Amino acid sequence: MYEIPLDFSELAKRYAGRWVALDPDNYTVVTAGDSAEEVLEEANKKGIDEPIITHVVENYAVFVPCLTA
């Protein structure tokens, strides 16, 4: 199992309804936008080759983001 040490409820306060790209080394937001493609392209421009991309929902009380191998 893969865990991301990030408070998604705090992320939702700022980015609800948007897509974000996270730096996989420190889990900081690299960029945010209206589509996964947009944030991937912008993250790549900023030198992040393999960002973590997720759609931010308003309420994480009923949603648990996860990745499977």
N, CA, C and O atoms as a DFTB+ gen file, in Angstrom:
276 C
 N C O
     1  1       0.837      -1.178       0.000
     2  2       0.000       0.000       0.000
     3  2       0.880       1.238       0.000
     4  3       1.951       1.248       0.607
     5  1       0.431       2.266      -0.673
     6  2       1.175       3.510      -0.825
     7  2       0.423       4.622      -0.124
     8  3      -0.745       4.871      -0.424
     9  1       1.082       5.293       0.807
    10  2       0.433       6.386       1.528
    11  2       1.082       7.709       1.162
    12  3       2.295       7.794       0.975
    13  1       0.261       8.726       1.066
    14  2       0.749      10.076       0.812
    15  2       0.562      10.875       2.098
    16  3      -0.572      11.116       2.515
    17  1       1.662      11.288       2.734
    18  2       1.549      12.046       3.983
    19  2       1.138      13.496       3.733
    20  3       1.955      14.414       3.796
    21  1      -0.145      13.672       3.450
    22  2      -0.655      14.985       3.093
    23  2      -2.054      15.119       3.654
    24  3      -2.832      14.166       3.613
    25  1      -2.381      16.270       4.169
    26  2      -3.720      16.522       4.698
    27  2      -4.619      16.951       3.542
    28  3      -4.624      18.115       3.142
    29  1      -5.379      15.991       3.012
    30  2      -6.220      16.278       1.861
    31  2      -7.366      17.230       2.199
    32  3      -7.867      17.919       1.311
    33  1      -7.787      17.285       3.448
    34  2      -8.846      18.236       3.801
    35  2      -8.331      19.669       3.671
    36  3      -9.082      20.560       3.277
    37  1      -7.070      19.896       3.993
    38  2      -6.469      21.220       3.809
    39  2      -6.311      21.527       2.316
    40  3      -6.521      22.658       1.879
    41  1      -5.945      20.521       1.557
    42  2      -5.822      20.686       0.113
    43  2      -7.171      21.092      -0.488
    44  3      -7.233      21.932      -1.386
    45  1      -8.249      20.485       0.018
    46  2      -9.599      20.777      -0.491
    47  2     -10.009      22.219      -0.233
    48  3     -10.744      22.803      -1.030
    49  1      -9.548      22.797       0.860
    50  2      -9.913      24.182       1.163
    51  2      -9.435      25.147       0.078
    52  3     -10.071      26.167      -0.186
    53  1      -8.318      24.811      -0.539
    54  2      -7.743      25.717      -1.535
    55  2      -8.010      25.287      -2.979
    56  3      -8.140      26.130      -3.866
    57  1      -8.092      23.956      -3.214
    58  2      -8.130      23.471      -4.585
    59  2      -9.363      22.633      -4.924
    60  3      -9.336      21.909      -5.920
    61  1     -10.422      22.699      -4.153
    62  2     -11.624      21.884      -4.395
    63  2     -12.133      22.057      -5.823
    64  3     -12.286      23.173      -6.318
    65  1     -12.391      20.919      -6.472
    66  2     -12.910      20.937      -7.825
    67  2     -11.859      21.081      -8.903
    68  3     -12.193      21.117     -10.087
    69  1     -10.592      21.164      -8.520
    70  2      -9.511      21.353      -9.498
    71  2      -8.592      20.132      -9.499
    72  3      -8.676      19.280      -8.615
    73  1      -7.745      20.062     -10.468
    74  2      -6.705      19.047     -10.548
    75  2      -5.423      19.651     -10.005
    76  3      -5.155      20.833     -10.219
    77  1      -4.626      18.853      -9.305
    78  2      -3.329      19.318      -8.818
    79  2      -2.250      18.311      -9.176
    80  3      -2.507      17.113      -9.298
    81  1      -1.045      18.819      -9.341
    82  2       0.144      17.988      -9.520
    83  2       0.995      18.178      -8.274
    84  3       1.296      19.304      -7.877
    85  1       1.380      17.063      -7.664
    86  2       2.203      17.094      -6.465
    87  2       3.617      16.625      -6.787
    88  3       3.812      15.715      -7.592
    89  1       4.592      17.253      -6.155
    90  2       5.973      16.806      -6.262
    91  2       6.072      15.479      -5.515
    92  3       5.745      15.432      -4.329
    93  1       6.510      14.400      -6.162
    94  2       6.552      13.099      -5.487
    95  2       7.603      12.996      -4.385
    96  3       7.572      12.058      -3.589
    97  1       8.536      13.953      -4.330
    98  2       9.570      13.914      -3.297
    99  2       9.116      14.526      -1.979
   100  3       9.515      14.063      -0.911
   101  1       8.280      15.572      -2.047
   102  2       7.897      16.244      -0.805
   103  2       6.393      16.526      -0.701
   104  3       5.939      17.143       0.263
   105  1       5.624      16.072      -1.698
   106  2       4.159      16.167      -1.696
   107  2       3.633      17.601      -1.630
   108  3       2.546      17.843      -1.106
   109  1       4.395      18.536      -2.156
   110  2       3.914      19.908      -2.256
   111  2       3.210      20.090      -3.593
   112  3       3.505      19.387      -4.560
   113  1       2.291      21.024      -3.643
   114  2       1.573      21.304      -4.878
   115  2       2.508      22.043      -5.825
   116  3       3.060      23.089      -5.483
   117  1       2.677      21.487      -7.016
   118  2       3.511      22.094      -8.043
   119  2       2.675      23.050      -8.878
   120  3       3.114      24.151      -9.210
   121  1       1.465      22.614      -9.213
   122  2       0.564      23.432     -10.016
   123  2      -0.857      22.910      -9.863
   124  3      -1.072      21.775      -9.439
   125  1      -1.815      23.745     -10.209
   126  2      -3.228      23.360     -10.182
   127  2      -3.881      23.863     -11.451
   128  3      -3.453      24.864     -12.025
   129  1      -4.928      23.159     -11.893
   130  2      -5.604      23.579     -13.113
   131  2      -6.931      22.873     -13.286
   132  3      -7.417      22.194     -12.381
   133  1      -7.505      23.042     -14.454
   134  2      -8.833      22.508     -14.739
   135  2      -8.827      21.114     -15.344
   136  3      -9.887      20.502     -15.479
   137  1      -7.650      20.592     -15.714
   138  2      -7.585      19.245     -16.279
   139  2      -6.286      18.560     -15.862
   140  3      -5.295      19.213     -15.535
   141  1      -6.317      17.237     -15.882
   142  2      -5.121      16.461     -15.560
   143  2      -4.018      16.739     -16.577
   144  3      -2.845      16.845     -16.220
   145  1      -4.399      16.853     -17.827
   146  2      -3.427      17.112     -18.889
   147  2      -2.729      18.461     -18.678
   148  3      -1.520      18.587     -18.872
   149  1      -3.515      19.459     -18.280
   150  2      -2.967      20.797     -18.048
   151  2      -1.926      20.782     -16.930
   152  3      -0.845      21.351     -17.081
   153  1      -2.248      20.135     -15.809
   154  2      -1.300      20.147     -14.683
   155  2      -0.088      19.262     -14.965
   156  3       1.011      19.558     -14.495
   157  1      -0.271      18.180     -15.724
   158  2       0.874      17.346     -16.105
   159  2       1.842      18.146     -16.963
   160  3       3.050      18.131     -16.726
   161  1       1.315      18.839     -17.952
   162  2       2.160      19.642     -18.835
   163  2       2.900      20.728     -18.056
   164  3       4.095      20.936     -18.266
   165  1       2.205      21.413     -17.166
   166  2       2.824      22.489     -16.385
   167  2       3.875      21.939     -15.418
   168  3       4.935      22.539     -15.242
   169  1       3.579      20.800     -14.794
   170  2       4.554      20.180     -13.879
   171  2       5.809      19.775     -14.646
   172  3       6.923      19.979     -14.163
   173  1       5.637      19.202     -15.840
   174  2       6.787      18.830     -16.665
   175  2       7.620      20.047     -17.027
   176  3       8.849      19.978     -17.029
   177  1       6.959      21.170     -17.336
   178  2       7.680      22.414     -17.641
   179  2       8.499      22.887     -16.448
   180  3       9.544      23.518     -16.609
   181  1       8.006      22.571     -15.234
   182  2       8.699      22.986     -14.012
   183  2       9.742      21.966     -13.568
   184  3      10.328      22.101     -12.494
   185  1       9.977      20.936     -14.400
   186  2      11.028      19.970     -14.109
   187  2      10.598      18.753     -13.309
   188  3      11.447      17.965     -12.890
   189  1       9.318      18.582     -13.090
   190  2       8.814      17.411     -12.369
   191  2       8.362      16.402     -13.427
   192  3       7.301      16.563     -14.028
   193  1       9.169      15.362     -13.652
   194  2       8.894      14.405     -14.728
   195  2       7.747      13.451     -14.423
   196  3       6.999      13.079     -15.327
   197  1       7.599      13.053     -13.171
   198  2       6.554      12.104     -12.798
   199  2       5.783      12.606     -11.578
   200  3       5.917      12.051     -10.487
   201  1       4.978      13.653     -11.757
   202  2       4.217      14.193     -10.624
   203  2       3.087      13.252     -10.232
   204  3       2.670      12.397     -11.014
   205  1       2.608      13.422      -9.027
   206  2       1.397      12.738      -8.583
   207  2       0.251      13.671      -8.955
   208  3       0.216      14.825      -8.528
   209  1      -0.683      13.167      -9.749
   210  2      -1.788      13.998     -10.208
   211  2      -3.082      13.463      -9.619
   212  3      -3.367      12.268      -9.686
   213  1      -3.866      14.376      -9.036
   214  2      -5.138      13.972      -8.451
   215  2      -6.173      15.074      -8.616
   216  3      -5.847      16.257      -8.716
   217  1      -7.413      14.653      -8.640
   218  2      -8.521      15.598      -8.659
   219  2      -8.925      15.839      -7.210
   220  3      -9.134      14.883      -6.463
   221  1      -9.037      17.077      -6.810
   222  2      -9.349      17.418      -5.423
   223  2     -10.862      17.561      -5.270
   224  3     -11.498      18.357      -5.960
   225  1     -11.418      16.781      -4.361
   226  2     -12.860      16.854      -4.102
   227  2     -13.105      17.798      -2.928
   228  3     -12.178      18.145      -2.197
   229  1     -14.365      18.211      -2.754
   230  2     -14.688      19.166      -1.689
   231  2     -14.610      18.558      -0.299
   232  3     -14.188      19.224       0.646
   233  1     -15.012      17.305      -0.164
   234  2     -15.119      16.706       1.153
   235  2     -14.449      15.336       1.163
   236  3     -14.954      14.388       0.561
   237  1     -13.331      15.236       1.837
   238  2     -12.609      13.973       1.905
   239  2     -13.114      13.066       3.011
   240  3     -12.552      11.994       3.237
   241  1     -14.158      13.476       3.696
   242  2     -14.743      12.612       4.729
   243  2     -15.370      11.372       4.094
   244  3     -15.492      10.334       4.745
   245  1     -15.763      11.477       2.840
   246  2     -16.399      10.347       2.167
   247  2     -15.582       9.825       0.997
   248  3     -16.074       9.005       0.222
   249  1     -14.351      10.282       0.853
   250  2     -13.519       9.891      -0.270
   251  2     -12.113       9.629       0.214
   252  3     -11.519      10.474       0.884
   253  1     -11.571       8.472      -0.115
   254  2     -10.206       8.150       0.255
   255  2      -9.413       7.936      -1.023
   256  3      -9.588       6.921      -1.697
   257  1      -8.540       8.883      -1.367
   258  2      -7.753       8.719      -2.588
   259  2      -6.729       7.617      -2.396
   260  3      -6.095       7.531      -1.344
   261  1      -6.564       6.782      -3.396
   262  2      -5.566       5.720      -3.272
   263  2      -5.016       5.366      -4.647
   264  3      -5.623       5.652      -5.679
   265  1      -3.869       4.747      -4.628
   266  2      -3.210       4.264      -5.837
   267  2      -3.037       2.775      -5.694
   268  3      -2.757       2.289      -4.598
   269  1      -3.195       2.043      -6.768
   270  2      -2.938       0.614      -6.722
   271  2      -1.861       0.277      -7.717
   272  3      -1.718       0.934      -8.748
   273  1      -1.114      -0.736      -7.404
   274  2      -0.015      -1.135      -8.289
   275  2      -0.501      -2.092      -9.345
   276  3       0.283      -2.539     -10.182
